[in-house]
């Protein structure tokens, strides 16, 4: 149906109800998009947006490696900070709930405004 409707993206979930994106979901959706592009007269391939539960740079990397080309996350600022920290200090970013000495807001809030 998404191909017939000429969609550009398919999305894993909203992340507001349930666990959100899983690596397996993204791999399956990306494979389906690939297969549907082959059977499509235009050859146009839909892309996958992974959304829900993506909170760390490791989560983001897994989703991108699984085939997502776009991420939906309320933790984007923290993911970028973790990536910057990883490049700046070499190796992996800080683990746990602290990044660069600043405590990441808990998961009880959807708004990460305490940068």
N, C-alpha and C positions, 0 to 999 in steps of 0.2 A: 504494500500500500504506500509506503514511504517513497519508493521509486516511482510509482505511478503518479504520486502527488508532486514529484520533482523536488523532494526535500534536499537540502544541502547537508544537513546533519541529522543524526539520530542521537538520542541522549539516554544514558543509563537510568537515571532517576532524578528526582528533585533533591533527594537527601533529607527531606523533611519528615519522611515517614519510612522508617526501616533503616537498614544498614547502609544504603547508598551503593556506590560503585564498588564492584569487586574486580580483581584482575581477570578472573575467568569470564565475567560478563563482558568486559571490554574486548577480550580476545575473540569471543564468540561473535560479538557485534561487528568487529572489524573484519572477521572472516566472511560474515554474511554480506557486508558491504562490498567486499572484494568480489565475491561470487556473483552478486547481483549486477555489478558493473560489467562483468563479462557477458551476461545475458541481456544487457541493456543495449538497445539500438544505438544510443548516443555514446555509450562507453563511459559515461559520467559516473564517478564514484562518490557515494555519500561518505561523509566523515563522521567520526564518533566523538561525542562530547562526554567525558566521564565526570560525574557529578555526585556529590554526597560522600562524606567521610574522608575526604582528602585533606589531611591536616599537616603533613610533614613533607619534606623534600623527598624522602624515601617513597611515600605514598604517590607523590606526583610523578616521580621517575618510573615507578612500576606501571602506572596508568599510561604514560607516554610510550614506554617500551612495549606495552600490550597492544598498542594500536590507536590510542586516543590521539586526536590532533588538537583538542581543546579541553581545558579543565574548568570545572565550576567548583569554586571553593571560597569559603569565607576566610580562609587562612592564608590568602595569597601573600600578604605582607610578610608573614612569618616564614613562609616557604622561601621567599626571595632572600630574607635575612639569613636563613640557614644556608642557602646556596652561596651567598656572599661570604659568610663565615667560613664555609668549607674551602672556598678558593683563597681567601685571605690568609687563613691559618694553616692550610693544607690538611688533608685528611677529611675526616667526617665532622659534621657540625656538632654542636653541643647536644647531648642526649637529654632526655627527660623534658621537664616543663620549662627549663631555663634556656635562654638564648642570649648570648652576649651580656650576661649579668642581669638581664631584664626578664622578669617572670611572665611567661605567656599567659594570657587570660584563660581561665578554665573553660571547659566545654559547655558549661551551663549557660553561656552567652553565645549568641550567634554574631555579635558585633565585636570585632577585635579592633577597638579604637585606642587601646592603651599602648601605643607604640613607644 
